[in-house]
Amino acid sequence: MNDFLSRTRATAAALRDLFPETPLQRNDFLSARYGAEILLKREDLAPVRSYKLRGAFNAMRHALAVRPEGRAFVCASAGNHAQGMAYACRHFGVRGTVFMPVTTPHQKIDKTRSFGGDEVEIVLAGDYFDQTLAAAQAYCAREGAHFLSPFDDPDVIEGQATVAVEILDQLGRAPDLVILPVGGGGLAAGVVSVLREAAPRTGLRFVEPAGGASLAAALAAGRPVTLERVNSFIDGAAVGRTGDLPFAALRDIDPAQVLPVPEDRVCGTMLELLNVEGIVLEPAGALSVDVLGHLADDIRGKTVVCITSGGNFDFERLPEVKERAQRFAGLKKYFILRMPQRPGALRDFLGLLGPGDDIARFEYLKKTARNFGSVLIGIETTDPANFPALFARMEAAELDYRDITEDEALAEFLI
């Protein structure tokens, strides 16, 4: 057994003082759909509803072994890493300071505070994460505290690797394929390092947000690179730059094994798991399940493990998730419609709608001294094929319209 695998097994044993193994559950619904044995490694059922507690615990454990007295820990996070560190601080009885952006929702602040108790102080600093990170690092330099990286730390990577050790022990054999989400790369680096030694024939697929594909960019460049722009919707995995240490473990993987997931598509997966299976996942937590359809031909008859990495989902986001899922499925569109300013014009337009079409949004302000006015209109339908028929009727009626559903700039301001 190599040193990393041996250390990871020791870490997994130490974790049992904190929480039991997260379940490895066969999912009958997904297994029947894909003709495979689909198992979910339920990291969303960890005490802080994500795997991040593993790395935080291990990094603290090692730091305290070197200097047990007077050690204080700091992190910059508005999500799962903050909650993992807070929980570990309370477990070890050490002081922790969590820096969060000023814009962080109160739900996340309160949850982090509840996990950390009296051991953790929360500091709100900066409107953007880069500002928050700078404030945290300045605090560490000033106070001599230990900065706890979410992924670019060897002890954090080792802690996340315990997920792979548990999978092998719980299954009792090596699976054919493991699918896992990628953000900064700590989980991926840890799992890869374990499986290369203990299960070298197990295939791997790495899933990242299409709007934050930092691992794919790093593999293409041969080094970690900073993305110019990141879509933050899948906030648990939307990272602008892969960590240096994780990339050292991942640099030799086949780029074809890295799969991008559209942000709107994962919303449909989240809703299906919630409605059919009663499983609550955050966007990043659903990434591994989302790509099963893409891999359907490859996984038939095989044993596949999907790591559901987190379940910290704020249900206030549910309307947005439903909206995104409908748009991706082609069931909802938004238009700017140029409508004649005359009596009966709206009634004429309504007559063009089919039996499966429903107006979900309508905004119109009559303009004086104009022949036409603009309407922002949202339409939901029961079948994507209904929209081409509606467009044909609108064009036959000589209505001028513009589909803004995929126009990101206009949609952001108007929708």
N, C-alpha and C positions, 0 to 999 in steps of 0.2 A: 504494500500500500504506500503510495507516495505521500510526501509530507502534507500537501494541501488536503488530500482526502482524509488523512488521519486527523488533522487539526479540525476539519469540518465535522467529522463524526464526534469528536470531543465537544465541539460547540453545540451540536445538536443535543447531546446528552445534557449539557449545562442548561440549555433552553428549557428543559423539562421542569426546572425550578420556577419557571415563569408561566408557561402554558403548555398544554398537551399538544401532540401533533395535530395539525389541521387535517380535516378529513380528505381522503382520496375517494371520491364517490363516482360510481358508474351512473351515467345519465341515460336512462332508458329512452327518453324522447329523442335525444341527439343520436344515440346508437342506432335506433330504428331508422331514422332519417337517412343516415349515411352508410348503413350496412357495415358498421365497424363497432368496436368496443371503445366508446368515448368515455373517458374518466376526467372529472374535474378536480384539480387540486385546489381546494377551497381556502385560499389565503384570505378571502373576504370574511372568513369566520374566525380569524385570529382576534385576540383581544382588542386591537385597535382597528380591526377590519382591513388590514393590509399586511403584507410581508415586511414592511419597513421596520417593524419592531425587532426583527431578527438581527439586522445589521447594526442598529443602534445599541442593542443589548451587548453584542459581541465587541463593538468598539469601546464601549464603556468598561466592559469587563477587563479588557486588556490594559486600558489606560489606568484603571484603578489598581491593577496588579503592580504597575510600575510605581505609581504614586497614590497611595490610598487616602492620604489626608489632604484636605483643602482643595481637592480637585473640583472644578466647575466646568460645565459644558455649555456650548452655545451652538445654535443652528439658525439658519435662515430658511424658512419654509412656511407656506400657507396651507399645507396639505398633510399627507400621510407621514412624511418624515418628521414633521413637528410633533405629531401625535405619538409616533413611535419613540422619539427621544423623551418626550414628557413622561410616558409610561415607564420607560427604563429609569429615568431619574427618580421617580417615586419608589421603584423597586430597590434601587441601590441606596436610596436616602441621600442623594447628592443634589447640589444646587444646579439648576439649569435655566438658561435664558433663551427664549425663542423669539427671534425677530420675524415679524410678519409685515407685509405691506399694509398701509393704512386702509386700503380698499378691501381687505379680507372680510368676507361675510362673517357676521357675528356667530353664526352657527359653528364655523370652524374654530373661531377663537374660544368659544365656550367649551367645545369638545376637547381642545388641547388643554385648557385649564382644568377640566374635570379629570383628565388622565394624569396630569402632573401634580395636582393638589397644591400643597404649600411649598413643594420643592421647586416649582417652576414659576418664573416671571415671564410675562409676555410683553414685548416691546413693539409697538407699531411704528414703523419708520419707512418713509418713502412711498410714492404712488406706484412705482414699478419695482419688479423684483431685483433688478441690478442695483437700485438704490438701497433696497433692504439688505442685500448681500454685503454691500460696501459698509453699511452701518454695523452689521454683525462682525465683520472682519476687523473694523476699527476698534470695536468694543473688546474683541479678543486680544488685540495688540496692547490695548490700554490696561486690561485687567489680568492678562496672563491666563486667560481661560482656554480650554481645549475646544477648537472648532470641529464640529462633527459634520463631515461631508455626507450628503445623501447617497453618493455612489463612488466617489473618487478616493477611496480609502481601502487599503488591503483588508483591514478587519471587518469593515462593512461588507465587502464582497464575500468574505468567508462566512459571515453571518447569513447573507442571502443564499449562499450555496447550500445551506441546510435544507432548503426546499427540495433539492434533488436527492439528498440522502434519504429524506422521508419518503419520497416517491418510490425509490428502489426498495426500501424496507417494507412499505405498506403493500406494494404490488407483489413482492416476492420474486420478481424477475425484472428484466429490462423491458420497457415498452418499445414498440416499434418507432414511435415518434413522440416528441415533446414539443409543444407549441407554447411560446412564452412572449409576453409583451416586452418591448424595449423602450426605455426612456434614456436615462444617462448611461445605462449599461451595467449597473452593479449586479442586478439579478441575473442577467444573461451571462455575464462573465463568470459568476459563481456556479451556475448550473452547467455551463460548458466545461468548466474545469473539473467538476466532479464526474460528469458523464464521459468525458474523454478517457478517464482512467477506469471507471467502474462499469461503464456500458458503452464501449466504443462503437458498437453497431447501431445504437439508437440514433435515429435521424432527428434533426432539429429544424424548426422554423421560427424565425424571429419576426415579430409583428410590431410595426410602429405606425404612428399617425401619418397620413399622407402629407399633412401640413407641418410635420416636425420630423422629417426623415433624416435625423442626424447620423444614424449608423450607416445608412446607405451612402450618404455623402462622404463619410469618413472612409469607407471601403473604397469608394471611387477615387478619392484623393490619396489614399495610402497613409492618412493621418487624420486625427480629429480636426474638423473645420467648423467654424461658426456659421450657422445658417443666417441669411440676411433677414428672414422673416419666419415667424413661427405662429401657426394657428393654435391658440391656447385652449380650444374647446376640450380636447382630451387631456386635461390638465395633469393627470398622473403620469403621462408619458410624453408630453409635449416639451421636449428639451432641445435647446438650440445648439448644443454641442455635446457630443459623446465624451465621457470622461477619459482621461489619458490612461489610467490604470485598467479600466474595463476594455479599452480598445486594444491594449497589449494582449489580452486574452482572446479577443474576437477578430483580430486583424486577418487571420487565415481562413475565416469562414467563407463559403461560396456566396457572393452577392445575390445569387438567385434564391438563396434561402431567406432573404430579407424581404418581407412582404408589406407593402403600404396598404393602409386601410383608410378609405375616405371617412371624414368625420361624420357626415350625415348617415352613411351606411351603418356605422356601429350603433347608431340610435335605434334602428330597427331591431338589431340583435338584443339590445338592452330591454326593449319593450317586450319582445317575444319571451325572453327568459323570465321577465317579471310576470307576464300574463299567463304563460303556460306552466312554468316551473316554480313560480313564487320566489325566484332568486333575484336579489337586489344587487346589481353591480354598478360601479361607476364606469364611465366611458373606457378608461384604461383597463379595467378589470374584464371588460367584454371583448377586448381585442383578439384574444386567442380563440374564442368561440366564433367570432365573426368570420375568420378565414376558412372555416371548415368547408363552406360551400365552394370556395375557390379550389380546395384540395380534394374535393369529393372523389374524383377518379383515382387519386393516389392512395387514399386511406381505406378504401373498401377492404373489409376483412382483416384490418390491422387493429392493434391496440394503440390508442392515441391518448395522451395526457395533455389537457389544456390547463395551464396555470391561470386561474381567475385571481388576478393579483390584488384586487381591492373592491370593497363595497361601500366606500364612503360617498354615498350619493345623497345630495340635498334634494328633497322632493319638490322644492320650489323650482327646480330646473326641469321638472317633468313636462310642463307645457312646451318648453323649448325642444326637449328631446322628441316629443311627439311631432312637433312642427318639422324638425329636420328629417325625421323618418318618413313623413308623408312626402316631403319635397323630393327625397332621394328615390322613393318608390314611384314618383310621377303622379301622385294623387292630389297634389296641391300646387297651385301656381299663382303668381302675382303679376298683375298687369298695370300699366298706365294706359288708360283708355281715353281717347279724345271723343267726347260726346257732344252732339249738337245741343245748344241751349234753347230748347223749345219744349213746350208741353208735350208729354207723351213719349219723349226720347228714352227715358228710363224704362217705361213699360215695353217699348219696342225691343230694348236690349234684353230684358228679362224673358221675352218670348223666344229668344235664341237659345236659352239654356235647355239642356237635355234633362230627362227625368232623374239622372244620377248626379247632376251638378248642383252644388249648393254654394251660396255666397257666404264666405267666412269673414270678409272684411270689405267695407265700403266707405270711402272718404271722398266727399265732393263739396266744393265750395263754389257757388255760382259767382261768376265774374261779370261785372257790369260792362256794357258797351263791347261785348265780345260775342261772336257767333258760336264759339265752341268753348267748352270747359274740360279740364282734366280730372279724371277719376282714378284713384288708387283702389284697386279691387283685388281681392283674394278669393279664389274659387277652389273648393274641394270637390272631388269626384270619387265615384266608386270604382272606376276602372281607368287606368292611364290612357286606354284607347279612346276615351270620351273626349280628350282634349283636341286631337286632330279634327274630329268632327265639329267641335265647337268653333275652332279656328276657321274652318271652311265656311260655316254659316256666318261668322262675323265678317269675313272677307267678301262674301256674296252680298252682305248688307252694306258694304263699303265703309265699314267702321275701321278707323285708324287706331291701332293698339301696339303696345310694346311689351314683350314678355321680359320682366326684370327678375325672374326667379333666380337666375344664375348670375345676375349682375351684383357682385359682392359689395361694391361701393354704394350703389343705390339701395340695395336691400338693407344694408347696415343702417342707413339714415332713415329710410321710409318704413321698414318692416320691424 
